[in-house]
Amino acid sequence: MVTTTPGYWCECRTTDMFIASIDAPTADHAVRWIAIALHTILPALDPDASAHAWRWLQQDRHITTKDLHQGQPVTLTITTSTTCITWTARPALFLPLAHRHNIQLPPCAGAFRPTATP
């Protein structure tokens, strides 16, 4: 029988691009991931976006964690000049990955050769 593992699925996107995602084991870890990303971009934000970011980091971050603990999905959106960045986190159930030791891979598995990027 396959058992699932509870956790949180987190994503970061701009208006037209997927940036990153993680599977976080706890609500605290999910919110920490968002906070670290927000701290990283903070110096590049305009004054209004910076004020919004600081407010979330100092006050609303705790509400976000509480909401996740209660099973609610959360969203944080920061808009600076022409860029809109959105972080989302939501409860999820994760399936275990297949164990590949002692399993015969198909013949085509050896045909793949990664190419070097310039």
C-alpha positions in Angstrom: 0.0 0.0 0.0 1.3 3.5 -1.0 1.2 6.0 1.8 1.3 9.7 1.3 3.3 12.3 3.2 1.6 15.6 4.1 3.5 18.8 3.3 3.2 22.1 1.5 3.6 22.9 -2.2 5.2 26.3 -2.8 5.7 28.3 -6.0 7.1 31.6 -7.1 5.9 33.2 -10.4 6.1 36.5 -12.2 3.3 37.6 -14.5 4.7 35.6 -17.4 7.3 33.2 -16.0 7.6 30.3 -13.5 10.5 31.1 -11.2 10.8 28.3 -8.6 9.0 25.7 -6.5 9.6 23.5 -3.5 7.9 20.9 -1.5 8.1 22.0 2.2 7.6 19.5 5.0 6.1 22.0 7.4 4.1 25.3 7.2 7.1 27.1 8.9 9.5 25.8 6.3 7.1 27.0 3.5 6.8 30.5 4.9 10.6 30.6 5.6 11.2 29.8 1.9 9.0 32.8 0.9 10.7 35.0 3.5 14.2 34.2 2.3 13.3 34.9 -1.3 11.7 38.2 -0.3 14.8 39.2 1.7 16.9 38.4 -1.3 15.0 40.8 -3.7 14.3 43.5 -1.1 17.1 45.9 -2.2 15.8 45.9 -5.7 12.2 46.8 -4.8 10.7 50.3 -5.2 9.7 52.1 -2.0 6.0 51.0 -2.1 6.8 47.4 -2.8 9.6 47.5 -0.1 7.1 48.8 2.5 4.7 46.0 1.5 7.4 43.4 1.8 8.6 44.7 5.2 5.0 44.7 6.5 4.6 41.0 5.4 8.0 40.0 6.9 7.3 41.8 10.3 3.5 41.2 10.7 1.7 39.3 8.1 4.2 36.4 8.0 2.8 35.1 11.2 -0.7 35.2 9.8 0.4 33.3 6.7 1.9 30.6 8.9 -1.2 30.3 11.0 -3.4 30.1 7.8 -1.2 27.3 6.4 -1.4 25.4 9.8 -5.2 25.6 9.5 -5.1 24.1 6.0 -5.7 27.3 4.0 -3.7 28.1 0.9 -1.8 31.4 1.0 -0.6 34.0 -1.5 1.8 36.9 -1.3 2.0 39.3 -4.3 4.6 42.1 -4.5 4.4 44.5 -7.4 7.4 46.7 -8.3 7.5 49.0 -11.3 6.6 46.6 -14.2 7.0 43.3 -12.4 4.5 41.4 -10.3 5.9 38.5 -8.2 3.6 36.0 -6.6 4.4 33.3 -4.0 1.8 30.7 -3.2 1.9 27.9 -0.7 -0.8 25.3 -0.1 -1.2 22.0 1.8 -0.5 18.9 -0.3 -0.1 15.2 0.0 3.1 13.8 -1.6 3.5 10.3 -3.1 6.8 8.6 -2.5 9.2 8.3 -5.4 9.8 4.9 -6.9 12.9 3.2 -5.6 15.2 2.5 -8.5 17.9 0.2 -6.9 17.9 -3.3 -8.4 15.4 -2.4 -11.1 16.2 -3.0 -14.7 15.9 0.3 -16.7 14.7 0.2 -20.3 17.4 -0.1 -23.0 16.8 3.5 -24.1 17.9 4.8 -20.7 21.5 4.4 -21.7 21.1 6.2 -25.0 20.5 9.6 -23.4 23.6 11.8 -23.4 23.4 15.3 -21.9 24.7 18.1 -24.1 27.1 20.7 -22.7 25.7 24.2 -22.6 27.9 27.0 -23.8 
